[in-house]
Amino acid sequence: MKRTPAAPSSSYRLQLHLEQDLSAATALVDYLADLGVHWVYTSPLLTSRAGSLHGYDIVDPSRIDSELGSRDALNELTERLRVRDMGLLIDVVANHMGAYPSNPWWRDVLEAGEGSPFARYFDVDFPEGKLRLPVLGDDLEAVVGRGELSVERHGADLWLRYWERRFPLAVESWPLILEPAAERLDAEGAALLRRARQHQELGDLIRYRPGVGEAIDAAAKTVDLNAVLAAQHYRLGHFKDPASLSYRRFFDVSELVAVRVEDTEAFDARHAVIIELGRRGAISGLRIDHVDGLLDPEAYLRRLGRALGDPPRYVVVEKILAPGERLRPFPVDGTTGYDALAWLDGVLAYTPGAEQVTASYRELVGEARPVEAIVRDAKLTVLEGSLAPEVEQLTDRLLPLVEAGDRETVRRALLELVAAFDVYRSYVRPDATVVDGEDRRRIEDALRRAKEHTSPAVLDAIGRVLLLSVSADELPACRAVLLRFQQLTGPAAAKGVEDTTFYRWFPLLALCEVGAHPGTVGTTLRGFHNAMAERQASWPLSLTSTSTHDTKRSEDARTRLLALSEIPERWASAVSTFRELAREHKTLVNGTLAPDANDEYLLYQLLLAAWPMAGAPDVTFFERVGGALIKSAREAKRHTAWVDGNAEYESALTHMLRSLLESPRFLDAFAELFASVRQAGMLSSLSLLTLKLAIPGVPDFYQGTELWALDLVDPDNRRPVDFELRRRLLSELRSQPPAPEELLSSAEDGRIKLLLTWRGLSLRRRRSGLFRDGRYVPALARGPAHDRIVSFARVLGDEAVIAVASRHHLRSTPAASPWEKSNLIPPRALPVGTYRDVFTWTEHTIDGNPLPLAQLLARLPVALLERLS
């Protein structure tokens, strides 16, 4: 852990792309400054694939993406931020790059193979001297036989073309095309063409000698394709064949090739622009994407810190923490905040109701297995499916080191061991000679769980390798296997839990989010307070994220769904009614009515999550929800999938959705439930916002979420944001702020959320030291509503704030007022004095006596009190 001198008091994430570039970001700086934002936080800035909407498919790290703007545009942004006393946090993608021809490094590897100076940059192997590319829809022989592969010239470049994909030809193979082309030219032209061995030479000939280009085109049409293929440094293979891949990928995405940033030359080349920007102060901090993909995260982060120089830069890492797992003591300032998201959602859920919802869901879908079994099954699905190449490669490396079982037995044991790993990865260093501490415990625990499903003897043999309980002679080979194993468990967790389990198991969709655990039914108050105190002690500068470009549902969509935990019987009854009304809209697919009960249940939750605050859905609603439905079904990999999809089943999903949206009976039944859930969701969202603003950490706001945002999974959460509307509403609030209760009465327009965001962020900028270093002190309530309040103080000397957030708004209370006879007990550490609620401007005296909740929450369901000097 490190505490960087310059850290943000808040951040605001912008997704940059062709339609929202650096100049657009500069134009937003004044608005964001007025909102109270401290640092702007952007998606990756380096050159990505043309048209990229996210920036994670970088193809040229040596320059700023021209689609985002020029260096001058970046300088204008940083200068505008400097004028407003703001900073810039940028996303850094160290783990991988886009494997496209537009990536000059990757293209050179394809052209020159192991002889390319860039081959060392990538985590690639060349079995039998050839890089294997899983790009074909069939076996190579069949593809060639159908004429789907061809040789083509584009300008001065010779390519192998397969549908829309292109692969550069090795220079050594050019004579196969240029020799017959030369025979179509005069003697001088032929001689020059036969000598061409560089792109520049060939380009000059094509430009300045008539007929050369045409001769090459004609020769390409009749070339011996098998001879051309044999002469390349790569071999094209079926994308389903595990043997067709010989490079490490980002998860299971073959278009993203892993980078060996542990190699000094690769690190320097990959980070040259980032380091230059950091050293000259253009960027204030870095967010490191998918740090668990790196061979040695700690070494990488230390090298990055040294390269950036002094003063230390603010650095956070994208890291998913499992229940009970703590971030390792890396030289960083914390995580990107998915851990905080899980805690915040959990404390707002009503746990007894969530348990009832789960029981009803199990009965509905016929799922009796424990959640651990569901997760295991999902992990095995991806390990034997999209991650099969990685499993096969690791099995091949393990086999010579394991003295028990045949290859299939070893492979099966490896599958079970990876599936049993309950965190993303262990962190044994590349120079380790022993495995101890938490790493040893994690591996041993996984071995113990895996033995319930496969050969204990083979697992013991694998355990000997992974725990480095071997001789000095065996150590290098065993350590290499362990390092590769550590890079496999993370993708298995990501694809198996986030991208499979959460699409198969969702009693409460709100709790099935990035950073959450599939079995969670909420968080106790004590557990929440303990976690926040630990956060302040260990990682007080971690981001606090509640919506991101990767969340499956935005915060306002989730708080709506959390309300279902408060009305489990009503929700179960509503689902029963919905199913009865939807029965006639099912479709027979392969002899079974579709969609099944699970996907139908998902549909009802998605409708609740995304239904507009006011009025009827617009014309995009069907496409948005339908897109999320189909993506969810494909990720679940039960009835359809991204590969070998089932168009009939997907059609059944969208048919039911459209039919329900056109059914007056369904819409009437839905509206009755929606009215309650909508109101409770808005109130819970204000509570989420209040807690987010005050807990230890740096609150991060995803673009547009200062107003209500009812986003579903990407690409829905990357839609354009109406910043002009937000700018106008903020200007009106700042110039003539209405009474908060007036805004609450018309909460559907989102101004109440904007007001609380503005005033809360302004407080954080005024009291940055308090929020950074202040003690976290839980505050408890007494009385009938004691369990409906989440409250705590932040205290630093004479400075103090106290946050009060209500929850469980649909639970009935015996009192006429929900807060009657209930009080907040000020913590002893809280300094006495006059406190002002920054949301309502109401003043309260804190003198150690109980504070009536009816007084604190008279105007809003939340309060954020600042001690006046």
N, C-alpha and C positions, 0 to 999 in steps of 0.2 A: 504494500500500500504506500502511496505517496500523496501528499497534499500539495497540489500545484498552487503557487502564489496567485496566479491569474486564472480564476475559474468563473464560469457563468453563474448568475443568479437564476437564470431561466434560459431556455432555448426554444427555437421555433423552426420546425423542419419544413424545408421547401424541396419539392421534387422538381429538379431542373431537366429540361428537355427542349426540343426545338421550339415548342409553343410557349414555354416558360423559361426563358434563358437568363443569363446573367444581368442583362439590362432590365428585364422584368423584375428580377430580384432587387436591383438597385432602386427601382421605382417604388418598391414596397418598404424600404428601410424606414422612411419617416412614419408610415402607418404603424409598423411594428414597434418602433421606438415609442410612439404615443400609446400603444397598447401596454407598454411596460416590459416588452421583451428585451433581454440583455444581449444574447448572441443569436445570430442567424445560423442555422444548421442545414447544410445542403447535401443532396445526393452527390455521388462521385462527379468530379470535374474533368477527369482525364478522358481522352478520346475513346468513345465506345462505338459499338457497331452503329452504322448509319440508321437513324430513325429510332434508336433505343429510347424507351420511355422511363428507364430506371437507372441506367449508367453502370450496371454491374458487369456488363460484357465488354470490358475495356480491351481495345485492340492496339492502342498506341499510347503507352504511358509517358512518352517524351513530350507531349504537348496538351494544352487545354483543348477540350472538344470544340471544334469550330461551330458545331450546331448550337453550343451554349454561348458562344461569343469569343472574342479575342482576348489576348492578355490585357489590352487596354480596358476591355469591358470588366475584367476581373479587378483591375486596379481601380476602376471607378467605383465598383462595389465596395472594396476594402476602404477606400478613402471616405465614402459616404458613411460607412459604419464607424470609422474613426471619428468623424465629426459628431456623430450621435453617441459617442462613448460606448460603442457596441463591439462585439467580436464576431469571428467567423469560425464555425466548427464544420469540418468537412469529413465526408465519408471516404475511407481508404479501403480499397479492395486489394489486399495483399495475397490472398490465397489462390486466385485464379485469374485467367484472362480468356477472352473470346477466341475460340479456335476457328477463326474465319480467314479467308484469303486476305482480307483487309488488315490483318495483323501481320506486320512485316516480319516479326520474329518467327511466328508460327509458319508463315509461308516459306521462310528460308529453311526451316526444319523439314518441311515437306519436300522442298526442292533438293536439299543437300543431305538429308538424313543425319546419321551420326557425325558426319563431317561438318555440320553447321555449327558455327560458334555459338548459336543460340540453343542448341540441343541441351546444354547443361542448365539452361534457365527453367526448363520444364521437367515435371516429374514423369518422364517417359522411359519406356524400354523399347528395344529394337530386336525382338526375337527373330532369329535367322536374318538379321540385318535389316528388317523392315518394321516400320511403325505401323501398327494395326489400327484401322479406322472403322468403327461400327456405323456405317452410313447407308448401307444398301437395304432395300426392302426384300431382298431374296439373296440366294447364293450368287456369288460372282459369276459362275458359269451360266446360270440361268439369265442373269441380267445382261450379260454380253450376248447371249443367244437371242434375246428379244430386241436387241439393238438399242437398249436404253443408255448405253455409254457411248460417248463419241469424243473425238479430239477436235478442238476448236481453237481458232486464233482470235484474240481480242486485242487489237492494237499490236504491240510488239510482244505480247505474252501468249504462250501456248498452254492450253488447259485441257484437262480431262473433264468432261461435263457429264453429270448425272442429274437429269431433271434440272432443278434450279440451283444445284450445288456445283461448285467448280474446284478443281484440284490442280495446282501447278505441276508442270512436267519437269522432271530432272533435266538439267542441261545435257547430261550424257545421252539422254534419249532423243534429243532434238534431231540428230541425223536420220532417225527413222522417218521423220517428216520432211526435213530439209533436203535430204539426198534426192528423193523423187521429185521434190519441188524444183531442185536445181536443174533437173533434166528438162524442165519446161522453159528455161531461160537461155539467153545467149551465153557464150563462153565466159565473158568477164563477170556477168551477173551470177552465173553458176559458181564460179570460183570463190567469189566474195561470200555467197550464201553458205557454201560448204565450210568456210572458215569461221562463221559466226558462232561464238560461244558465250556471248554476253547479251543481256537485254538491250543495252545501248546500241551495240553493233547491229542487232537484228532490227531494232527500231529505225535506225538511220537508213538501212537498206530498204525497208518497207516505205519510208517516207520519200526517199530521193531516187529510187530506181523503179520506174513503172513496171508493173506486172509481178513484182515480187510477192506482194500480199495475196494476189489472186492465185499465184502458183502454190503458195503454202496452203491456202484454203482448199484448193483442188486436191493436193496431196493428203491433206488431213482426212478427206472423205474416203480415201481408199487405203489408208494405212492399216497394217496388221495390228489390230487392237490388242491381241494377246501379247505381242512382242512389246508394245508400248507399256502395258501393265507390268510385265515382267521386269522392265528396266527402271521402274520407280523405286523410291526409297520407302514407299508405304504400300500396304496391301489393303484394298477395300474389302469389307466383309459385311455380312448380315448383321443388322443392329440387334437382333435377338440372340446372336451367337456369342456366348461369353468369351470365346477365344478370339473374337474380332476386336478386342480392346486391349491396348498395351500402354495406356497412360492413365494417371490418376485424374479424376474429374471433381468438379464441385457437385457433391452429392451424386445424383445419377444423371446429370446433364452433360451429355457427350459434347455439346458445343462449348463447354467451359472447361479448359484444361488447367490443371493445377500448376502453380509456379513454385520453384524451389528457392524460396526466399532465404533458406539457410545457406545458400551459396552466396558468397560476398559479392561477386560480380553481378549476379542476378538481382540481389537486393539493391545494389547501388543503381543499376539501370532502371529497375522497377520504381524506385523512390526518388529519383533525381529531382523531378519537378516538385514533389511534395516537400522534400527537404529544403529545396531552394526557397519555396514559398514560406516555409516555417522559419528559416533562418533570417529572412528579411522582414518577418513580422506580418506578412500578408494574411496568414491564418493563425488563429489563436488556439485551436485544439483539433484533435483527430478522433474520429470514431473508427475503430478497426473492425471491419466486417469479418464474421466467421473465424474468429481467432483459433477455434478448436480444430480447424483444418490444417494448421501449420504443424510442421514436424516438431518444432520446439518453440512453443509460444513465448516462454519466458525469455529465451535468448533473442528472439525476434524483437520483443518489446524493449529489451535493454539496448540492443543495437539501434533501434529507432530513436530511443531517447538520447543516446550519444550523438547520433547523426544530427538531430535537431539542435543540440547544443543548449546553452543557457540563455535565458531562464527556461526551466522545464515547461513543456507545453502540457496543457490539459489533454488527457488521453482516456477514453473509455473503450471497452471492448464489448462486442456483441457476444454474449455468453448466456446460455440457458442453464440455470441452476436447478437441479433436482431437489425435491424436498429433503431438508437436512444438509444439503451441500452448501459449502461456502466458497466464495471466489478465492482462488489461491493467491498468495501474497505477491502477485505480479507488480511490476513497476508501473501501475496505472492508477487512475483515480476512481475506477468503479466500472460498472456495467452499463449497458444501454437501457436498462430499466424494466425488463420483462419480469424480473423477480418482484418489483414493486407493484406492477400491474396485477399479478396473482394475489398478492396480499390485500390490495385495495378491493378487488372484486370479491375476494373471499370474506372480508369483514362486512361487506354490505349484503351478502347473501344471508338468508334465514336458514340456518343449518338444519333444524328439525324439519322444516318444510322441504328443503332440498333432499333430505333423506326420503321423505314421502314421495316426492316427485320421482326419485330414482326407483323406488319400489314399484310405482305404477308403470314406469317406463319399462322395467324388466318384464313385467307381466304382459304389457302391450306387445313387445317385440319378441318375447320368448327367449330372453337372454338370462340364463341362470349362472353362467360362469363368473368367477371373480374377475375384477378388472385386470389383475395381473395376467390372467390367462388370455384376455382379449388383447392386451399389449403384446404378449409373447407371440400370439398368432399373427398380429399385424407386422411385427418385426420380421418374423419368418417369411411372410409374404413378400416383403421388399428384398430381403436377403436372397431369396430364391428367385426373385424376379429381376427388378431393375438393377440391384446391386450384385447380381450373380457374377459378373466378371471380377469384381474385387474379391469376392469369396473364393473363386477358383484360383486366382493368383496367390492369395494368402495360403490356401491349402497346398499349393505346389511348393511354397517356401517352407511350410511347416513339415511336410511329409518326410524329408530326409532327417529331421531332428526328432521325430516322434517314434519311439520304439514300440508302438502298440497299434494294432488295427490296420486295416487296408485304407486305401484312399477315401472311399465312400464313408467309412466309419469316422475317419479324421474330419472330413468335410462336415458330416452331420454334427459331430461334437463341436466344431468351430461355430456352426450356425447357432446351436443352442447356447453356447457361451456368449456370443455377441448379443443374442436376444435377451440373455439374462443380465446383461450389464445395465445397472440402474441409473447411471449418470452418462453424460455425453462421452467422457473419456477419462483416462488416467494421464498423468503428466511425467512419466519417467523420462529423464534427460538422455540425449544420444550418447553421452559418455558414462552412463551409469554402469556400475558393476554389481549393484544389489538393488532390489526393489523393496522398499520399506514404507512405513507410515501409512498414510491414507491410500496411496496407490496399491500397496500390498493388500490392504483390507478390501478395497473395491474389487480387485481381481479375485481374491479368495472367496468373497461373498458370491460373486458371479459363478465361480466354479461350483460352489456348493449348490446354488439354485439349479444350475444346468444339469447336475447329476441326477435330478429327479426325472430327466427326460432322455438321457442318453448314457453311453458307456462311462462309468466312473473311472475305469482304468485308462481309457484314452484321454479323458479330461485331466487325470493326474499327470499324464505324460505331456499334455499341452501346457498344463500349469507349471511344470518344471521349466519349460521353455520361457513362458511369459514372466515367471518370477525370477528368471536368470539364476536358477539353482543348478548351474552347469559348470563344467570345467572351463579353465581359461581358454583352451583351444576352441571350445564351442561358443564362447561368449559372443564374438562378433556376429555370427550367423543368427543366434538366438535374439540378440539385441535388435538386429535388423527386422526380424519378424515381429517383435514387440512394438517397435516404432510404427510399423505398418498397421498392426492391430489397433493401435491408438488412433490411427487416422480412419479406421473403418467403423468403430463403435459410434462415433459422432453422426455420420450420415445415416447409420441404421436407426439411431434415436430420432433424428430429425424426420426422416421419411417414414419411420415406423410409428412414431407417436403423433407428431404434429400433422403429418400429411397422410396418415392412414387411420390410426386409432380415433382421432378426433372427428373423422368423417364416418366412423362406424358406431361410435359410442357417444351419445350426446343427450343424456337426460335433461340437463340444463346447458343449453348451447353457450350461455354466457361464461360458464366455467371451463369450457373446452377451447382455450385460447393459448397462443404462444406463451410459454413460460409457466403454464399451469400443469398440474398432474391429473391424469384422467380420473382418478378416484376421488378427487376432492369434492366435498359438499359444503365448503365454507371454512371460515377461520374464526376461532374464538377471539374475544377481546383480549384476553391475556396473551394468546399467541401473537396477535397483531402487535400489541405494545412491546412484547419481548423482541420481535423481529425489528421493529423500528428503532429500539434502543441499541440493538446490535448494529444496525445500519449506521447509526450516528457514530458509534464507537469505531467501526471498521471502515466503512465506505461512505462518508458523509457527502461525497461529491458525485456519487452515482446518479445517472439520469433517472428520472421518474417518468416513465412513459405509460400512457393510458390508451393512446391510439398511435399506430405507426403505419408505414407503407406495407408492413408484413402482417398486421393483425387481421384476423379472420372476420371480426366484426368491430366496428368503432365503439368508442366508450358509450355513446348515447344509445346505440343499439343494444349493447350488453346490459346496461342498467335497466332497460325495459324488461329484458328477459330475466334478470335477477328477481324482478317483482313476482315472477311465477313461483318462486320458492316460498312466498308469503301466502299463497292461495293454492296449495296443492290439490285440495278436493275440487275447487272450482276449475282449475286447469284440467284436471283429469276428466271432469264432466264436459268441459268445452271440447276437448279432444274427441271424446266419444260422440258428441253431437256433430262435430266437423266430419268425422269419419263416416257417419251415417249419411250425411248430405253428399259426401264425395264418392260414395260407393258406385253410383251410376256413371261416374266419370273415369273409372279405371279402364285399363286396356288389357286385353289378353295378349301376353307375350310368352311364346314358347309354352303354352298351356297353363300359364299362371297369371293371375291378375296383377297388374303393375300400375303404379309403383308399390313396393312392399310396405309393410307397416312402419319400418324404420325411416325410409325416405319420405313417406307421407308425414310422419311426425316432424321431420326436419322442415318440410314445407311450411307447416303451421308456425313454427318458430321463426323462420325467415320472414314470413309475412308480418308477424308482430314486430320483428326487429326493424324492418325497412319501411313499414307503412308511414306515409307522410304525417307530419305533426298536425296538419290541418288540410281539409279538402280531400278530394279523390286523388288517387295515383295518376301521375302524368303518363305520357305515351312511352317513356323509357322504363317504367316500373316493371313491366312484364319481361323485358329483355334483361334487366338487372337481376331480378330474382330468378328468372329462368337460367341465366348464365351461372349464377351461384349454385343452383340446384344441380345442373349438369356437371359443373366442376366438382362439387361435393361427391356425386355418385362415381365419377371417374377416379377421384382420389381414394374412395372407399375400396375400389377394386373388387366389388362383389358381383354387380350385375353389368357393369360396363367399366371401361378403363381408357386411359389415354392411348394405349396400344391395344389393338383388337377391340375397339369400342362396340357397343351394342346400340345401334341407331334406333331400333324399335323401343328399347327400354327408355332411352333418352327422350324419344318422342312421347312416350307415355307420361313421363314427368311433366313436360311442358304442356301436354294436352290437359292434364288435371289442373295445372296452375291456371291456364287460360279459362277453363270451364268454371273454376271456382270464382275467378275474378268477374265472370259474367253471370254468376248465379245470385239473384236477389236474396234467396233464402240463406245462402252461406254468408253473404255480406252482412245481413242483419244479425246473424248469430255472432259473426266475427266482431262487429262494431260494439256489441255489448261488452265483450271482454276487453277489447282494445281501449275503450275509454278509460277504464281503470288502470290498465297497464301503462298507458301513455302517461297519465298524470303521475303515477308512482315512479315511472322511469325518469321523468324530468326532475322530480325532487331528489331521487337518488343520484342523478348525474350532478346536481349542484353539490351534494354531499361529497361525491367522488372528487369534484373539482376542489372543494375546500380542503379535503385531506391531502390531495396532491400538492396543493400550494404550500402546505405547512410541514409535512413530514420531512425527515432528513433526506437530502438529495436535491437534485436540480430538476424542477418540473419542465418537461418537454412537451410542446404543443405541436401536434401534427397539423399541417396546413389546413385551414378552414374550420378547425374544431373549436374555435372561440364562439361560433354559433353551433346550433344543433347539427350534428353530422350523423346520418344513419347509413353508414357505409357497410357494405358486405365485403367478401374476400376480393383480392385483386383479380381483375383490373378495376373493379368497382370503386375501390378506395383511392384510385389515382385519377379520378375524374377532375376536370377543371374546377377551380374554386372561384367564386364570384367575389373578388377582392374589392371591387368598387362598392358593392353593397356593404361589406364589412367596414370599409373606410368611412362611408357615409354614416352608418349607424354609430360608429365610435365617435365621430365628430359631434353628432347630436347629443350623445350621452355625456361627452366631456363638457360641452357648452351649456346644456340645460338638462342635467340628469333628473329623470322623473323619480318619484318615490319608489323604493325597491318593491313595496307591496303592489304598486300599480303595475310594475313590470312582471311581477309574479302572476298577477291576474290575467295577463295576456302572454303567458310564458311561451306559447306556441311559436312566437316570432323569434325567439332566441335571444332577445336583448338582455334578459336577466342573466343568461350565461355570459354574455359579452361584458356586462357590467361587473360581475364578480371576477371575471378573468382580469379585466383592466385594473380594478382596485387591488386585487390580490397580488398581481405582478408588480404594481407600483409600490406596494408595501415591501415586497422582497427586494426591490432595488434600494429602497430607503434603509432597510435593515439587513443588508446582505451579510454582515458579520454575524448577526444573531442567527440567521437561518443556516449559515455555514457551520458555526462553531457552538451554537447554543445547545444546552442539554435537552434531551427529550424526556419529558416528565408526564406520565399518564395521569389523566384526570378521570375520576369515576362519578357516576350519578347515583342518586338514591331515590326511591319512590317507585310508583307503578310503572313508569317508563324508563327505569334505569338501564334496561338492556337495549333500548332503542337509541342510545346515544354513544357516539365515538368521540372522545375528547382527549386532548393532551395539550401541554404547554411546551414552548421552547423558551429557555431561560439562559441569558448570558449577562451576569452581573445584575445591573438595574434594568436592563432591557428584557422585555418579555412579550410574548404573544400567546394567546390561547385559542385553539381551534375547537369548534363545537359542530358536529355533523350529526344530523338525525338519520335514521335508517328504518327499514321495515314499515313503510308508510301505509301498507294495506292491512296491517294487523290491527284488529279492533282493540280499543282500550275501554275500561269501564268508566273512566272519567269523562265529563262533558268536554273538556279540553284535553288533547293528547298529553299535555305536559302538566296538568293539574297535580299538585302535591308531589311533584318530582323536582329534585334540586341537583345542581352540579356542585360537587365538593371541590373547592380550589385546592390544588396540591400545596403542601407546606413550603415547597421551594419557590412558589410563585410570589414575587414581590407584591406587597399591598400597594394600592393607589387607584388612580382613575384610569380606566381602560375605555378605548373607543372601538366600536365595531366598525371596521373599515368598509364593510358592505352597506351598512345602513346609516352610519355616522351617529349612532346612538351611543351614549356614554353610560358606563356602569362602574360602580365602586366595588372593588375587591378588597376586603378587609379580613379575610380568613373565614367569614361566615358563609353558609350555603347560599348559592345563587339560584333563585327560582328559574327553572327552565321556561316557564310561561313568560317570564320577563326577557330572558336571553333570546328566545325564539319567537317573540311576539310578532315580528315583522317578516322574518324569513325562516326557513327550516334549517338554516346554517348560520354560523357566526364566526368571525375572525377578529378577535379583540387584540388591540395594540395598546401597550402601556404607554401613557403619555408622559413626557419628560416633566 
